[in-house]
Amino acid sequence: MNRIIFLIITLFINGCDIDEDPPEKIYGLKGNFKFINGDPQILIQWERPDAADLIEYQVYKSESPGSSFEYLATIDKDQLSFSDSNISWLGEYGYKVRGKDGSTNIGEFSDSVFIFCYSAIGNWVIPDYDSLTICIDQNTFSTPVNFELVTAGSLITVNDTIGVMVFSESNLDSVLWDGNGWMTYTYSVLDLNTLDGSYDTITTNKLPEYYSIDLSNPDSGLITFFSDLYDSVWLKHTKTNCTGDSLFP
């Protein structure tokens, strides 16, 4: 009798192939902040692990560097990405992912990735120039073609001057948010004709000047010039798109 019981127990143990091996660590986690159909989102992606019995991914999120990671979502095994729209302008969010298999084994977390919610697309105000705005196109990441800055306002009295800076289009780097181009400065001066007492407008076209634009910081965007002939131009992001609507409804 005891021999029969022993054989039954032995057969039961040998017949149960218990999987205690967790899924491998997730690799290749990366992410970026972008606007999809006008909506701000963080998109994270990762590589597919070599695990035939994987059934899901678990996504964890940190609200800021240094804060703890909390469970965010469960993703089907066939998905290798996740979009998070619960974010705010200039927020910095961390993410990490782990796998779970059919035997309920939980894998090791991936390395974490932190994403900063900032993009230079949209309207930039130029406070020193009567709140003129320029818009960075959301599709081409470029400045407007031949946008102008008027540096003075009227020609009323002798020696009054109107100056106009005309900037060529600049295509910005979508990661560093910087670019360059050419600026042409033209100014007109009201002059008195001593022969007949009339007023003449004398216009001067300066040689093109190389400029750089840096929009990596939303509160201190700058246009600077190759020489010291012109002052830098300060810009500030308005958090609105090119039509004036808020980027974060």
C-alpha positions as CSV (number, residue, x, y, z in Angstrom):
1,M,0.0,0.0,0.0
2,N,2.7,2.4,0.9
3,R,4.5,1.6,-2.3
4,I,1.4,2.5,-4.3
5,I,1.1,5.8,-2.5
6,F,4.8,6.5,-3.1
7,L,4.4,5.8,-6.8
8,I,1.4,8.1,-7.1
9,I,3.2,10.9,-5.4
10,T,6.2,10.4,-7.6
11,L,4.2,10.4,-10.8
12,F,2.3,13.5,-9.7
13,I,5.5,15.5,-9.0
14,N,7.2,14.4,-12.2
15,G,4.0,15.2,-14.2
16,C,3.9,18.8,-13.0
17,D,6.4,20.9,-14.8
18,I,6.3,24.0,-12.7
19,D,7.6,27.2,-14.4
20,E,9.4,29.3,-11.8
21,D,11.6,31.3,-14.3
22,P,10.6,34.9,-14.6
23,P,10.5,36.7,-17.9
24,E,13.8,38.3,-18.9
25,K,14.4,42.0,-18.3
26,I,12.9,44.4,-20.8
27,Y,15.5,46.2,-22.9
28,G,15.5,49.2,-25.2
29,L,13.0,51.4,-23.4
30,K,12.9,54.9,-24.9
31,G,10.4,57.7,-25.1
32,N,9.7,61.1,-26.4
33,F,7.2,63.9,-25.9
34,K,5.1,64.8,-29.0
35,F,1.8,66.2,-30.2
36,I,-0.4,63.6,-31.9
37,N,-3.3,65.2,-33.7
38,G,-2.7,68.3,-31.6
39,D,-2.8,66.4,-28.3
40,P,0.3,66.3,-26.0
41,Q,1.5,62.8,-25.2
42,I,4.5,60.9,-24.0
43,L,5.1,57.8,-26.2
44,I,7.3,55.1,-24.8
45,Q,8.6,52.0,-26.7
46,W,10.6,48.9,-25.9
47,E,12.1,45.8,-27.6
48,R,10.3,42.5,-27.7
49,P,11.8,40.0,-25.2
50,D,12.6,36.4,-26.1
51,A,9.8,34.9,-24.0
52,A,7.3,32.6,-25.6
53,D,5.0,32.5,-22.6
54,L,4.8,36.2,-21.9
55,I,1.2,37.4,-21.5
56,E,1.5,41.1,-20.6
57,Y,3.7,44.1,-19.8
58,Q,3.3,46.2,-16.7
59,V,4.1,50.0,-17.0
60,Y,5.1,52.0,-14.0
61,K,5.4,55.8,-13.8
62,S,7.2,58.4,-11.7
63,E,5.8,61.9,-11.5
64,S,9.3,63.5,-11.2
65,P,12.9,62.6,-10.8
66,G,13.6,61.2,-7.3
67,S,10.0,60.2,-6.7
68,S,8.8,56.6,-6.5
69,F,7.4,54.6,-9.4
70,E,3.8,53.6,-9.2
71,Y,1.8,51.2,-11.3
72,L,0.3,52.9,-14.4
73,A,-1.1,50.3,-16.9
74,T,-1.1,46.7,-18.1
75,I,-0.3,46.2,-21.8
76,D,-1.1,43.2,-24.0
77,K,1.9,41.1,-25.0
78,D,1.6,42.1,-28.6
79,Q,2.1,45.8,-27.9
80,L,5.5,47.3,-27.6
81,S,4.5,50.9,-26.8
82,F,2.3,53.0,-24.6
83,S,1.0,56.5,-24.8
84,D,0.5,58.6,-21.7
85,S,-1.6,61.8,-22.0
86,N,-1.9,62.5,-18.2
87,I,1.0,65.0,-18.3
88,S,1.6,68.7,-17.9
89,W,3.7,71.4,-19.6
90,L,7.4,71.2,-18.5
91,G,6.7,68.2,-16.4
92,E,9.3,65.4,-16.2
93,Y,8.1,61.9,-16.0
94,G,9.8,58.6,-15.5
95,Y,8.8,55.2,-16.9
96,K,9.9,51.6,-16.5
97,V,8.4,48.3,-17.8
98,R,8.4,44.6,-16.7
99,G,6.9,41.4,-18.1
100,K,4.6,38.8,-16.7
101,D,4.2,35.2,-18.0
102,G,1.5,32.7,-18.0
103,S,2.7,31.1,-14.7
104,T,2.3,34.6,-13.1
105,N,6.1,35.0,-12.8
106,I,7.1,38.7,-12.8
107,G,10.2,39.8,-14.6
108,E,12.9,42.4,-13.7
109,F,12.1,46.0,-14.4
110,S,13.7,47.7,-17.4
111,D,16.0,50.6,-16.9
112,S,14.0,53.7,-16.3
113,V,13.7,56.6,-18.8
114,F,12.7,60.1,-18.0
115,I,10.9,62.4,-20.5
116,F,10.7,66.2,-20.3
117,C,7.4,67.6,-21.6
118,Y,8.6,70.4,-23.8
119,S,8.5,71.3,-27.5
120,A,9.4,74.5,-29.2
121,I,6.4,74.3,-31.6
122,G,3.8,77.0,-31.3
123,N,3.8,80.7,-30.7
124,W,6.7,82.6,-29.2
125,V,6.2,86.1,-28.0
126,I,8.9,88.8,-28.4
127,P,8.3,91.2,-25.5
128,D,10.8,93.9,-26.7
129,Y,9.1,94.2,-30.0
130,D,5.5,95.1,-29.1
131,S,4.7,91.5,-28.2
132,L,5.2,90.3,-31.8
133,T,4.9,86.6,-32.1
134,I,6.5,84.0,-34.4
135,C,5.3,80.5,-34.7
136,I,7.3,77.3,-35.0
137,D,5.5,75.0,-37.4
138,Q,4.5,71.7,-35.8
139,N,5.2,69.7,-39.0
140,T,8.4,71.2,-40.3
141,F,9.8,72.5,-37.0
142,S,10.7,75.7,-38.8
143,T,10.3,79.4,-38.3
144,P,8.2,81.5,-40.6
145,V,9.6,82.5,-44.0
146,N,11.1,86.0,-43.9
147,F,9.6,87.0,-40.5
148,E,10.2,90.7,-39.6
149,L,11.1,92.7,-36.5
150,V,10.6,96.4,-36.6
151,T,13.2,98.1,-34.4
152,A,11.8,101.6,-34.4
153,G,8.3,103.1,-35.0
154,S,7.9,106.3,-37.0
155,L,9.4,109.0,-39.3
156,I,8.1,112.3,-37.9
157,T,11.1,114.5,-37.1
158,V,14.5,114.8,-38.6
159,N,16.8,111.8,-37.9
160,D,13.9,109.6,-36.9
161,T,14.7,106.1,-37.9
162,I,12.8,103.0,-38.8
163,G,14.7,99.7,-38.9
164,V,13.5,96.4,-40.1
165,M,15.2,93.0,-39.5
166,V,14.1,90.4,-42.0
167,F,15.0,86.8,-41.1
168,S,15.3,83.9,-43.4
169,E,13.5,80.6,-42.5
170,S,15.3,78.4,-40.1
171,N,14.7,74.7,-39.7
172,L,15.2,73.7,-36.1
173,D,16.7,70.6,-34.7
174,S,13.8,68.7,-33.1
175,V,15.9,67.6,-30.1
176,L,18.1,70.6,-29.4
177,W,15.6,73.1,-30.7
178,D,18.2,75.3,-32.3
179,G,18.9,76.5,-35.8
180,N,20.4,79.3,-37.9
181,G,19.9,81.5,-40.9
182,W,20.5,85.0,-42.3
183,M,19.1,88.3,-41.2
184,T,19.0,91.4,-43.5
185,Y,18.8,94.8,-41.8
186,T,17.3,97.8,-43.6
187,Y,16.8,101.2,-42.0
188,S,15.3,104.5,-43.1
189,V,16.2,107.9,-41.8
190,L,14.2,111.1,-42.1
191,D,16.5,113.8,-43.4
192,L,16.1,117.5,-44.1
193,N,17.0,118.7,-47.6
194,T,18.8,122.0,-47.0
195,L,18.4,123.1,-50.5
196,D,14.6,123.4,-50.6
197,G,13.6,122.6,-47.0
198,S,11.8,119.4,-47.9
199,Y,12.2,116.1,-46.1
200,D,13.8,113.0,-47.7
201,T,13.8,109.5,-46.6
202,I,17.2,107.8,-46.9
203,T,17.2,104.0,-46.9
204,T,20.2,101.9,-46.2
205,N,20.5,98.1,-46.7
206,K,23.1,96.4,-44.5
207,L,25.0,93.3,-45.5
208,P,23.2,90.1,-44.5
209,E,24.1,89.0,-41.0
210,Y,24.3,85.3,-39.8
211,Y,22.0,84.5,-36.9
212,S,21.4,81.6,-34.5
213,I,18.2,80.8,-32.8
214,D,18.0,78.7,-29.6
215,L,14.6,77.7,-28.3
216,S,15.7,75.0,-25.9
217,N,14.4,77.0,-22.9
218,P,10.8,78.2,-23.0
219,D,11.5,81.2,-20.9
220,S,14.7,82.4,-22.5
221,G,14.6,81.7,-26.2
222,L,17.3,83.8,-27.9
223,I,18.2,85.0,-31.4
224,T,21.9,86.0,-31.4
225,F,24.0,87.4,-34.2
226,F,27.5,86.6,-35.5
227,S,28.8,90.1,-34.9
228,D,28.3,92.6,-32.1
229,L,26.4,95.0,-34.4
230,Y,23.0,93.9,-33.1
231,D,21.5,93.1,-29.7
232,S,20.2,89.7,-29.0
233,V,16.5,89.1,-29.3
234,W,14.7,87.5,-26.4
235,L,11.7,85.2,-26.9
236,K,9.3,83.4,-24.6
237,H,6.9,80.5,-25.3
238,T,3.2,81.3,-25.0
239,K,2.1,77.6,-24.6
240,T,-0.2,78.1,-27.5
241,N,-0.2,76.6,-31.0
242,C,0.0,78.6,-34.3
243,T,-3.8,79.2,-34.2
244,G,-3.6,80.6,-30.6
245,D,-5.2,77.6,-28.9
246,S,-3.6,76.2,-25.7
247,L,-1.2,73.4,-26.2
248,F,-2.4,71.9,-22.9
249,P,-6.3,72.2,-22.8
